[in-house]
Structure formats: C-alpha cells, structure tokens
Amino acid sequence: MTRNDCLLIALLLLVALSPLMIDSGSEKIFALIKVDGVLVRKLDLSAEARLELEAGGGKNIVETKNGAVSVAEADCPDKICVRRGAIRHVGEAIACVPHKVLIEIAED
C-alpha cells in the first residue's frame, strides 16, 4: 500500500463520517396540533405545556414534557389517543378521530 492509497482511504473515511461530525441538533422539534385539518397550535417539545382542546363535541388534554407529547385525558369513547402514549420522533402522530384532533411531530 502506497502513501497515496493511505491518503485516499483517509479522505474517503473523512467524507463518510462527516455527517456525524456536523451538529444536527439545531433543529427544533414541535408538536403540530390540528383540529379538523386546521393547525390550531404549535407546541415546542423542549418546554413543558398543558393544553385543553374543546373540539368535535369533546375535550382532549394534551401535554408536553421530557421532549415528548401525549394526550393525557380525553372524553372520547375508546380513548385510543390516550392509550397511544407519548410520541417524540418526527413523523409520529396521535389521532383522536371522534374529536377530529391530530397531533404530529415535525421539525422547524
């Protein structure tokens, strides 16, 4: 193996590992709260919050804490939204179909 081969391997390793060295933590993560398809609130997951929603003839209580969002309480019949638990990753969602509430995780 020549000196040029070693330089080429080092360069390829540097290029391959460069995404790991770039700080990608600057993006903020939010919970987008939609009622009947309309955005009603954008909650920053880095802060704790409690939001009471009156929608679709019922009530949902949405909480953010520890970098996640969940439906803490709901008066819908099945409470599937409550049982879904907390979500924290981009692309995850919680839906309360009877109240037409959708909570999605998104980056800014």
C-alpha positions as CSV (number, residue, x, y, z in Angstrom):
1,M,0.0,0.0,0.0
2,T,1.5,3.3,-1.0
3,R,1.3,6.7,0.6
4,N,-1.3,7.8,-1.9
5,D,-3.5,4.8,-1.1
6,C,-3.4,5.7,2.6
7,L,-4.4,9.3,1.8
8,L,-7.2,8.2,-0.4
9,I,-8.6,5.9,2.4
10,A,-8.3,8.6,5.0
11,L,-10.1,11.1,2.7
12,L,-12.9,8.6,2.0
13,L,-13.3,7.9,5.7
14,L,-13.5,11.7,6.4
15,V,-16.2,12.1,3.8
16,A,-18.1,9.1,5.0
17,L,-18.0,10.3,8.7
18,S,-18.6,14.0,8.0
19,P,-22.4,13.8,8.6
20,L,-21.7,12.5,12.1
21,M,-19.5,15.5,12.9
22,I,-22.0,18.1,11.8
23,D,-24.2,19.4,14.6
24,S,-27.7,18.4,13.5
25,G,-29.2,19.2,16.9
26,S,-30.0,22.8,15.9
27,E,-33.4,21.8,14.5
28,K,-36.3,22.3,16.9
29,I,-38.9,19.6,17.3
30,F,-42.6,20.7,17.5
31,A,-46.0,19.1,18.0
32,L,-48.4,20.4,15.5
33,I,-52.0,20.3,16.9
34,K,-54.7,20.2,14.2
35,V,-58.4,20.2,14.6
36,D,-60.5,19.2,11.6
37,G,-57.4,19.6,9.4
38,V,-56.6,23.2,10.6
39,L,-53.5,24.0,12.6
40,V,-54.5,25.4,15.9
41,R,-51.3,25.2,17.9
42,K,-47.6,24.5,17.6
43,L,-46.0,23.3,20.8
44,D,-42.2,23.3,21.3
45,L,-41.3,19.8,22.8
46,S,-38.4,21.3,24.7
47,A,-40.8,23.1,27.0
48,E,-43.5,21.7,29.3
49,A,-47.1,22.6,28.5
50,R,-50.6,21.5,29.1
51,L,-53.3,22.4,26.6
52,E,-57.0,21.8,26.8
53,L,-58.8,21.4,23.5
54,E,-62.5,21.6,23.0
55,A,-63.2,20.0,19.6
56,G,-65.7,17.7,17.9
57,G,-68.1,17.9,20.8
58,G,-65.5,16.7,23.3
59,K,-62.4,17.5,25.2
60,N,-58.7,16.4,24.9
61,I,-55.9,17.4,27.3
62,V,-52.5,17.5,25.5
63,E,-49.3,17.6,27.5
64,T,-45.7,18.1,26.5
65,K,-42.9,17.1,28.8
66,N,-39.5,15.4,28.7
67,G,-39.3,16.1,24.9
68,A,-42.5,14.3,24.1
69,V,-46.2,15.0,23.6
70,S,-49.2,12.9,24.7
71,V,-52.9,13.0,25.2
72,A,-53.2,12.9,29.0
73,E,-57.0,12.8,29.1
74,A,-59.9,12.6,26.6
75,D,-63.6,12.1,26.9
76,C,-63.9,10.1,23.6
77,P,-65.4,6.6,23.9
78,D,-62.4,4.4,23.1
79,K,-59.6,6.6,24.4
80,I,-57.2,5.3,21.7
81,C,-55.5,8.6,21.7
82,V,-54.7,8.3,25.4
83,R,-53.5,4.7,25.1
84,R,-51.2,5.7,22.2
85,G,-48.8,7.2,24.8
86,A,-46.1,9.8,24.3
87,I,-44.5,10.4,20.9
88,R,-41.3,12.3,20.3
89,H,-39.9,11.4,16.8
90,V,-40.5,13.3,13.6
91,G,-43.3,11.6,11.6
92,E,-45.1,10.1,14.6
93,A,-48.7,11.0,15.2
94,I,-51.6,10.7,17.6
95,A,-55.2,10.9,16.3
96,C,-58.5,11.3,18.1
97,V,-60.9,10.5,15.4
98,P,-64.2,11.3,17.3
99,H,-62.9,14.8,18.1
100,K,-61.1,15.3,14.8
101,V,-57.8,16.0,16.6
102,L,-54.4,15.2,15.0
103,I,-51.1,15.7,16.7
104,E,-48.0,15.3,14.5
105,I,-44.3,15.7,15.3
106,A,-42.4,17.9,12.9
107,E,-39.1,19.8,12.7
108,D,-38.8,23.5,12.2
